């Protein structure tokens, strides 16, 4: 469907507002984001911006969805490009693409994986974009290549996993879901430590450390190399 000129102009204006908002994120963080400040930087009245984003939370949600979708697209492209490789190398390729994006988009990474934003609750519209990364990792893991027998089953108390995870990954056993969840959290734990400076005086070569770590995560996930 072709957009009308009015729709094109509206979309372009919304993108302009989000672009200025991203600059504000870099300076003030998500907690300091203000439609009034964005309007001041654009030399417009704040009421003019309300036509596009009626509240700060609406703007934050748009930025969060954009960040998740951009990162999700990055991971999906890396996975598609690595289809002829082994599952382990597919996993590593995706992880390295995620890291490259994170290093290039530190403010967006902090927005979606940093501290919770005061007085903001993410709506359901953020769930599908946020799920794109774990779904890529799950696709790799559930492609019939999991062999985690050397490590035994993951010992988690009953009902630890949220039922919605089972709905997202209906063809996975609880053991497989547990391994995927641990892998996902380990990857973003590594990235959070690196981006927020927690590896200072601990890791001398971040590239090599990350690569070695994700190979080990793949091994413990049970991916065949």
CORJOJO-V821613 format. One record per residue. N is the residue number from 1. PSI is psi in radians with two decimals (* if undefined). NEAR is the number of other C-alpha atoms within 10 Angstrom. Layout:
N:PSI:NEAR
N:PSI:NEAR
//
This chain:
1:2.30:3
2:2.32:6
3:2.49:9
4:2.88:9
5:-0.65:9
6:-0.78:9
7:-0.71:11
8:-0.77:12
9:-0.69:12
10:-0.76:14
11:-0.71:14
12:-0.68:12
13:-0.73:14
14:-0.70:17
15:-0.66:15
16:-0.77:13
17:-0.77:20
18:-0.62:19
19:-0.77:14
20:-0.68:15
21:-0.65:25
22:-0.64:21
23:-0.66:14
24:-0.65:19
25:-0.71:19
26:-0.58:14
27:-0.70:12
28:-0.15:13
29:2.95:17
30:-0.65:24
31:-0.47:15
32:0.08:13
33:2.31:21
34:2.26:20
35:-0.58:22
36:-0.73:15
37:-0.68:17
38:-0.77:22
39:-0.71:19
40:-0.75:12
41:-0.48:14
42:0.01:14
43:0.74:9
44:2.91:13
45:2.61:15
46:-0.52:17
47:-0.50:13
48:-0.55:11
49:-0.45:20
50:-0.34:15
51:-0.39:11
52:-0.69:16
53:1.77:19
54:-0.38:14
55:2.88:14
56:-0.68:15
57:-0.63:18
58:-0.70:16
59:-0.77:22
60:-0.75:23
61:-0.74:19
62:-0.72:17
63:-0.71:20
64:-0.79:21
65:-0.74:20
66:-0.77:16
67:-0.81:20
68:-0.76:23
69:-0.67:19
70:-0.79:16
71:-0.71:25
72:-0.75:21
73:-0.69:16
74:-0.81:17
75:-0.73:26
76:-0.69:20
77:-0.72:13
78:-0.69:21
79:-0.79:25
80:-0.68:13
81:-0.38:13
82:0.26:17
83:-0.56:12
84:-0.07:10
85:2.98:13
86:2.78:15
87:-0.71:25
88:-0.77:22
89:-0.51:20
90:-0.82:24
91:-0.83:26
92:-0.72:24
93:-0.74:21
94:-0.77:24
95:-0.71:25
96:-0.63:19
97:-0.70:17
98:-0.75:22
99:-0.76:22
100:-0.78:13
101:-0.76:17
102:-0.70:19
103:-0.55:14
104:-0.29:10
105:1.03:14
106:-0.69:14
107:-0.70:22
108:-0.64:25
109:-0.80:21
110:-0.59:19
111:-0.74:22
112:-0.34:17
113:0.07:13
114:-2.72:13
115:2.55:10
116:2.51:14
117:2.16:15
118:2.37:9
119:0.44:7
120:2.30:14
121:2.08:10
122:2.31:15
123:3.04:10
124:-0.39:8
125:-0.25:12
126:-0.21:16
127:-0.88:12
128:-0.80:13
129:-0.68:19
130:-0.47:18
131:-0.18:14
132:-0.71:19
133:-0.97:22
134:-0.51:19
135:-0.67:17
136:-0.83:18
137:-0.67:21
138:-0.66:22
139:-0.74:14
140:-0.75:22
141:-0.56:26
142:0.28:18
143:0.34:10
144:0.30:11
145:0.00:15
146:2.24:18
147:1.44:16
148:0.39:18
149:-0.48:9
150:-0.39:8
151:-0.18:11
152:3.02:9
153:2.67:13
154:2.17:14
155:1.68:8
156:2.51:11
157:2.65:7
158:2.54:7
159:0.38:8
160:-0.71:9
161:2.43:14
162:2.46:8
163:-0.49:9
164:-0.44:9
165:-0.68:14
166:-0.59:14
167:-0.61:10
168:-0.60:13
169:1.19:17
170:-0.38:11
171:0.31:11
172:2.52:17
173:2.80:12
174:-0.62:20
175:-0.77:15
176:-0.75:22
177:-0.70:21
178:-0.76:20
179:-0.74:22
180:-0.73:25
181:-0.72:17
182:-0.71:15
183:-0.80:21
184:-0.84:17
185:-0.56:13
186:-0.73:15
187:-0.86:18
188:-0.36:17
189:-0.76:13
190:-0.81:18
191:-0.71:21
192:-0.74:19
193:-0.73:12
194:-0.85:17
195:-0.52:17
196:0.22:12
197:0.32:10
198:-0.08:13
199:0.04:15
200:2.31:10
201:0.17:7
202:-0.74:8
203:2.14:13
204:-0.59:10
205:1.65:9
206:-0.71:13
207:-0.86:12
208:-0.67:10
209:-0.80:12
210:-0.79:20
211:-0.81:15
212:-0.71:12
213:-0.75:16
214:-0.51:22
215:-0.70:18
216:-0.69:15
217:-0.73:22
218:-0.70:23
219:-0.80:17
220:-0.41:19
221:-0.38:22
222:0.27:22
223:2.40:24
224:2.40:16
225:*:13
//
